[in-house]
Amino acid sequence: MKTRWRYCLAIGSFFVLSLTEPASAHDGWIEVPAIVEKGQVVTIALMLGNHTNEHKSYRLAGKWNPNFTKLMVIEPSGKINDITASLIDLGEDEEKTGPKGPKGFHIATFTPKTEGVYTVLAREEQVLQHGDAPKFRSIRSARSAFTALRIPRVMEGKKSTGFGRTFAIDNLMEIVPISNPIAVTQNDRVTLELRYKGNPFPNQIVTIVARLDGSASVQDLTTDEKGRVRIAAGAADSYLARAKFDERSERKEGQYDLSSFEATYVFQVFNRR
């Protein structure tokens, strides 16, 4: 049974940024080990990229903007931990030598003190406008999960529950696991649900990309009437699910001309024994 949690206040309000031109759209995702030992430090990485080949690669192309980002870990009990302040930048600034643009990624650490499934969420929201030009709002959400166990084994991870919580936010699109995403093995079926403003989102494309095989592994799946897609897990690897939706509106006071929603979910596939 799904449990609904509201964490709008914990995430905070959006920010306004004036730019000379709209920022390029990239996908942001979370990488975290799927199965960890209770009481040991877990490293959470915030990645940004996947911009080449029509968003069908796993390449890095910049960094999350920490000024507009919130990173949260929700414990099995439902307790929300805002670990944004602990983010460490492992890249270089834009003005450094090398390729143009920000380079690298951010990491943060978290220590799970109890057994169970932990949900990791990241959100970045910006409003872009130059002068009287149309307002462009970018809302990026990323999600993943891990289970903390006394004895971290894949077969124990298959017993995990509590992974399908939904987080009811009016202005967010997110990808939620319906089947257990923690200890997926080859040939397992993975079911994900795309939700938009708290409701299932049908007839939308969800793209699945394997990290190692990249564009050769891409699957474009259309959500059904329940907003769901079903994936046949391939070789042992890390898999990125991503979706994008642009919502246009008429130019009115206090509204945006375009809201661009991005959502990702990353799950790991293990070897079958």
C-alpha positions as CSV (number, residue, x, y, z in Angstrom):
1,M,0.0,0.0,0.0
2,K,1.3,3.4,-1.0
3,T,1.8,6.1,1.6
4,R,1.5,9.7,0.6
5,W,3.8,12.2,2.2
6,R,3.9,16.0,1.8
7,Y,7.3,17.6,1.9
8,C,6.7,20.9,0.0
9,L,7.7,23.0,3.0
10,A,10.9,21.0,3.5
11,I,11.9,21.5,-0.1
12,G,11.3,25.2,0.0
13,S,10.2,27.7,-2.6
14,F,11.6,28.3,-6.0
15,F,14.1,31.0,-7.0
16,V,14.3,33.6,-9.8
17,L,17.4,33.8,-12.0
18,S,17.9,36.4,-14.8
19,L,19.8,35.1,-17.8
20,T,20.5,36.4,-21.2
21,E,19.1,33.1,-22.8
22,P,17.3,30.0,-21.5
23,A,19.6,27.3,-20.1
24,S,20.0,24.1,-22.1
25,A,17.8,21.2,-20.8
26,H,19.7,18.4,-19.3
27,D,18.6,15.4,-17.2
28,G,19.7,15.2,-13.6
29,W,19.8,11.9,-11.8
30,I,20.9,10.3,-8.5
31,E,23.4,7.4,-8.2
32,V,23.5,5.5,-4.9
33,P,24.3,1.8,-4.1
34,A,21.0,-0.2,-4.0
35,I,22.0,-2.4,-1.1
36,V,24.1,-1.2,1.8
37,E,25.0,-2.2,5.3
38,K,23.1,-0.6,8.2
39,G,25.3,1.8,10.1
40,Q,27.8,2.3,7.3
41,V,28.3,5.6,5.3
42,V,26.5,5.7,2.0
43,T,27.7,8.0,-0.8
44,I,25.0,9.7,-2.9
45,A,26.0,11.3,-6.2
46,L,24.1,14.0,-8.1
47,M,24.8,13.7,-11.8
48,L,23.8,16.0,-14.7
49,G,24.0,15.3,-18.4
50,N,22.3,12.7,-20.7
51,H,22.0,15.6,-23.2
52,T,23.4,14.0,-26.4
53,N,21.6,11.7,-28.8
54,E,18.2,13.1,-27.9
55,H,18.8,12.4,-24.2
56,K,19.7,8.8,-24.9
57,S,23.1,8.6,-23.5
58,Y,24.7,8.5,-20.0
59,R,27.2,11.3,-20.6
60,L,27.9,14.0,-18.0
61,A,27.3,17.5,-19.2
62,G,27.6,19.8,-16.2
63,K,26.5,19.9,-12.6
64,W,23.4,20.6,-10.6
65,N,23.2,24.2,-9.4
66,P,23.5,23.9,-5.6
67,N,21.8,27.4,-5.2
68,F,18.6,25.9,-6.5
69,T,18.8,22.3,-5.4
70,K,17.4,20.3,-2.5
71,L,18.6,16.8,-1.7
72,M,16.5,14.8,0.7
73,V,16.7,11.3,2.3
74,I,13.5,9.8,3.6
75,E,13.9,7.1,6.3
76,P,11.8,4.0,6.6
77,S,9.9,5.7,9.4
78,G,9.1,8.7,7.1
79,K,11.5,11.1,8.7
80,I,12.8,13.6,6.2
81,N,16.5,14.5,6.2
82,D,17.6,17.6,4.3
83,I,21.2,16.9,3.4
84,T,21.7,19.7,0.9
85,A,24.2,21.5,3.0
86,S,26.5,18.5,3.0
87,L,26.9,18.5,-0.8
88,I,30.5,18.5,-1.9
89,D,31.5,19.7,-5.4
90,L,34.0,17.2,-7.0
91,G,34.3,19.2,-10.2
92,E,35.6,22.5,-11.4
93,D,34.1,25.9,-11.9
94,E,33.1,27.1,-15.4
95,E,36.0,29.5,-15.6
96,K,38.6,26.8,-15.2
97,T,40.6,25.5,-18.1
98,G,39.3,22.7,-20.2
99,P,35.9,22.2,-21.9
100,K,33.4,25.1,-21.6
101,G,30.8,24.8,-18.8
102,P,30.8,23.4,-15.3
103,K,32.5,20.1,-14.9
104,G,32.1,17.2,-12.5
105,F,29.4,16.3,-10.1
106,H,28.3,16.6,-6.4
107,I,28.3,14.0,-3.7
108,A,26.8,13.8,-0.2
109,T,27.0,11.1,2.5
110,F,24.3,9.6,4.7
111,T,24.5,6.9,7.4
112,P,21.4,4.7,7.7
113,K,20.9,3.8,11.4
114,T,17.9,1.4,10.9
115,E,17.1,-1.4,8.5
116,G,14.7,-0.7,5.7
117,V,14.2,1.2,2.4
118,Y,15.5,4.8,2.2
119,T,14.2,7.1,-0.6
120,V,16.5,9.7,-2.0
121,L,15.0,12.7,-3.7
122,A,16.6,15.7,-5.4
123,R,14.8,18.8,-6.8
124,E,16.0,21.8,-8.7
125,E,13.7,24.6,-9.7
126,Q,14.5,27.9,-11.5
127,V,12.6,30.6,-13.2
128,L,14.5,32.1,-16.2
129,Q,13.7,35.5,-17.7
130,H,15.5,38.3,-19.5
131,G,13.8,41.7,-19.5
132,D,10.3,41.4,-20.9
133,A,11.0,38.1,-22.5
134,P,8.7,35.1,-21.7
135,K,9.2,33.4,-18.4
136,F,10.6,29.9,-18.5
137,R,10.3,27.7,-15.5
138,S,12.5,24.6,-15.2
139,I,11.6,21.9,-12.6
140,R,13.9,18.9,-12.3
141,S,13.2,16.0,-10.0
142,A,15.4,12.9,-9.5
143,R,14.7,9.9,-7.4
144,S,16.4,6.6,-6.3
145,A,16.3,4.3,-3.3
146,F,18.5,2.0,-1.3
147,T,17.9,-0.6,1.4
148,A,20.0,-0.8,4.6
149,L,20.4,-4.3,5.9
150,R,22.3,-6.0,8.7
151,I,23.6,-8.5,6.2
152,P,23.5,-6.7,2.7
153,R,22.7,-9.5,0.3
154,V,20.7,-9.4,-2.9
155,M,18.3,-12.1,-1.8
156,E,17.6,-10.1,1.4
157,G,17.0,-7.0,-0.7
158,K,14.3,-8.8,-2.6
159,K,12.2,-8.8,0.6
160,S,12.3,-5.0,0.8
161,T,9.0,-3.0,1.2
162,G,8.1,0.7,1.4
163,F,9.7,1.7,-1.9
164,G,6.6,3.0,-3.6
165,R,5.8,6.0,-1.4
166,T,4.5,9.0,-3.4
167,F,5.2,12.6,-2.5
168,A,2.2,14.7,-3.3
169,I,3.5,18.0,-4.7
170,D,1.3,20.2,-6.9
171,N,4.0,21.3,-9.3
172,L,6.2,18.3,-9.7
173,M,6.6,15.3,-12.1
174,E,8.2,12.2,-10.6
175,I,8.9,8.6,-11.5
176,V,7.8,6.2,-8.7
177,P,8.6,2.4,-8.5
178,I,5.6,0.1,-8.3
179,S,7.6,-3.2,-8.2
180,N,10.6,-3.7,-5.9
181,P,13.5,-1.8,-7.5
182,I,16.0,-2.6,-4.8
183,A,17.3,-6.1,-5.8
184,V,16.4,-6.4,-9.5
185,T,18.2,-9.3,-11.2
186,Q,18.4,-10.1,-14.9
187,N,15.1,-10.8,-16.7
188,D,13.1,-9.4,-13.8
189,R,10.2,-7.1,-14.6
190,V,10.4,-3.6,-13.3
191,T,7.2,-1.4,-13.2
192,L,7.5,2.3,-12.9
193,E,4.8,4.9,-12.7
194,L,5.0,8.5,-14.0
195,R,3.1,11.0,-11.8
196,Y,2.4,14.6,-12.7
197,K,1.1,17.0,-10.0
198,G,0.3,14.0,-7.8
199,N,-1.7,12.0,-10.4
200,P,-0.8,9.1,-12.8
201,F,0.4,10.5,-16.2
202,P,-0.7,8.4,-19.2
203,N,0.4,8.5,-22.8
204,Q,3.9,9.9,-22.1
205,I,7.3,8.6,-23.2
206,V,9.6,7.2,-20.6
207,T,13.1,6.5,-21.9
208,I,15.3,3.7,-20.4
209,V,19.1,3.9,-20.8
210,A,21.7,1.4,-19.5
211,R,24.9,3.1,-18.3
212,L,27.4,0.7,-20.0
213,D,25.6,0.1,-23.3
214,G,24.4,3.7,-23.6
215,S,22.4,4.5,-26.7
216,A,22.5,0.9,-28.0
217,S,20.3,-0.1,-25.0
218,V,17.6,2.6,-25.3
219,Q,14.0,1.8,-24.9
220,D,11.2,4.4,-25.4
221,L,8.1,3.2,-23.6
222,T,4.7,4.8,-23.5
223,T,2.9,5.0,-20.2
224,D,-0.5,3.2,-20.0
225,E,-3.8,4.5,-18.6
226,K,-2.3,4.2,-15.1
227,G,0.9,6.1,-16.0
228,R,2.9,2.9,-15.9
229,V,5.7,1.3,-18.0
230,R,7.0,-2.2,-17.6
231,I,10.7,-3.0,-18.2
232,A,12.4,-6.3,-18.8
233,A,15.7,-6.0,-16.9
234,G,18.7,-6.6,-19.1
235,A,22.3,-7.3,-18.2
236,A,23.7,-6.3,-14.8
237,D,24.2,-2.5,-14.9
238,S,22.7,0.8,-13.7
239,Y,19.6,1.9,-15.5
240,L,18.3,5.4,-15.9
241,A,14.6,6.1,-16.6
242,R,13.8,9.6,-17.7
243,A,10.8,11.6,-18.8
244,K,10.2,15.2,-19.9
245,F,7.0,17.3,-20.3
246,D,6.6,20.9,-21.4
247,E,3.5,22.7,-20.3
248,R,2.6,26.0,-22.1
249,S,0.2,28.6,-20.8
250,E,-1.2,31.9,-21.9
251,R,0.8,35.0,-20.9
252,K,-1.0,36.2,-17.7
253,E,0.3,38.1,-14.7
254,G,2.1,35.7,-12.3
255,Q,2.2,32.8,-14.8
256,Y,4.9,31.3,-16.9
257,D,4.8,31.0,-20.7
258,L,6.5,27.6,-20.4
259,S,7.1,25.1,-17.6
260,S,9.5,22.3,-18.4
261,F,9.3,19.2,-16.1
262,E,12.0,16.6,-16.0
263,A,12.0,13.4,-13.9
264,T,14.4,10.5,-13.5
265,Y,14.7,7.3,-11.6
266,V,17.8,5.1,-11.4
267,F,17.8,1.4,-10.4
268,Q,20.5,-1.2,-10.4
269,V,20.3,-4.7,-11.9
270,F,22.3,-7.5,-10.3
271,N,23.5,-10.9,-11.7
272,R,21.0,-13.7,-11.2
273,R,22.3,-16.6,-9.2
